[in-house]
């Protein structure tokens, strides 16, 4: 109920230049197990293409953990921030 349709054309046609700069940015990936937007194999491909420092997994979350599991998401964000010494 809280989500609105996104710009699907922008998402599906976005292209990014290859750059070493992106490789230098520390990041994590939060895998959502009940995602109906990104299939598990799509999420795995994203992880393999740009390996994160950590992969966190939320079992009972859809594509928007901010709404479906906000407290679990918050916990992972705090862990990620601590890992990056922010």
Secondary structure per residue as TSV (DSSP state, phi and psi in degrees):
chain	resnum	aa	ss	phi	psi
A	1	X	-	360.0	-29.2
A	2	X	-	-88.6	-9.8
A	3	X	-	-97.1	152.5
A	4	X	-	-118.2	156.5
A	5	X	-	-58.1	141.4
A	6	X	-	-96.7	170.9
A	7	X	-	-77.3	81.5
A	8	X	H	-59.1	-36.0
A	9	X	H	-64.0	-42.1
A	10	X	H	-64.3	-39.4
A	11	X	H	-69.8	-42.7
A	12	X	H	-79.6	-19.4
A	13	X	H	-112.3	5.5
A	14	X	-	-65.2	135.8
A	15	X	-	-131.2	140.4
A	16	X	-	-124.1	142.3
A	17	X	-	-70.2	143.3
A	18	X	-	-68.3	132.3
A	19	X	-	-153.6	142.1
A	20	X	H	-74.5	-17.3
A	21	X	H	-62.0	-41.5
A	22	X	H	-64.3	-32.2
A	23	X	H	-66.1	-22.7
A	24	X	T	-83.3	-13.3
A	25	X	S	-82.5	116.9
A	26	X	-	-69.1	138.2
A	27	X	-	-152.9	164.1
A	28	X	E	-124.1	165.0
A	29	X	E	-123.3	133.5
A	30	X	E	-110.3	106.4
A	31	X	E	-81.9	131.1
A	32	X	E	-108.9	117.7
A	33	X	T	-74.6	-22.4
A	34	X	T	-107.2	24.3
A	35	X	-	-68.3	129.3
A	36	X	S	-108.2	4.5
A	37	X	S	-98.2	-49.0
A	38	X	S	-111.2	120.7
A	39	X	-	-68.7	158.0
A	40	X	H	-53.5	-41.1
A	41	X	H	-68.4	-29.6
A	42	X	H	-69.3	-42.4
A	43	X	H	-62.7	-42.1
A	44	X	H	-64.3	-38.7
A	45	X	H	-63.5	-39.0
A	46	X	H	-64.5	-40.8
A	47	X	H	-64.7	-42.5
A	48	X	H	-70.0	-36.0
A	49	X	H	-69.1	-37.1
A	50	X	T	-136.4	80.6
A	51	X	-	-57.3	126.4
A	52	X	-	-85.4	168.1
A	53	X	S	-65.6	-42.1
A	54	X	E	-141.7	152.5
A	55	X	E	-118.7	120.8
A	56	X	E	-104.4	149.7
A	57	X	E	-128.6	129.7
A	58	X	E	-112.2	112.4
A	59	X	T	-61.5	-50.0
A	60	X	T	-105.3	41.6
A	61	X	-	-120.0	144.7
A	62	X	-	-88.8	-159.5
A	63	X	S	-67.1	-17.1
A	64	X	-	-121.6	77.6
A	65	X	H	-63.0	-18.3
A	66	X	H	-59.1	-31.5
A	67	X	H	-99.5	-40.6
A	68	X	H	-83.1	-33.3
A	69	X	S	-143.9	61.8
A	70	X	H	-62.2	-35.0
A	71	X	H	-72.4	-38.1
A	72	X	H	-66.7	-44.0
A	73	X	H	-58.3	-46.3
A	74	X	H	-57.5	-43.2
A	75	X	H	-60.1	-42.8
A	76	X	H	-67.5	-36.9
A	77	X	H	-66.2	-37.9
A	78	X	H	-65.0	-43.4
A	79	X	H	-60.6	-43.1
A	80	X	H	-64.0	-44.1
A	81	X	H	-61.5	-40.4
A	82	X	H	-66.3	-37.1
A	83	X	H	-66.7	-31.5
A	84	X	T	-91.3	-0.3
A	85	X	T	58.4	44.8
A	86	X	-	-84.4	360.0
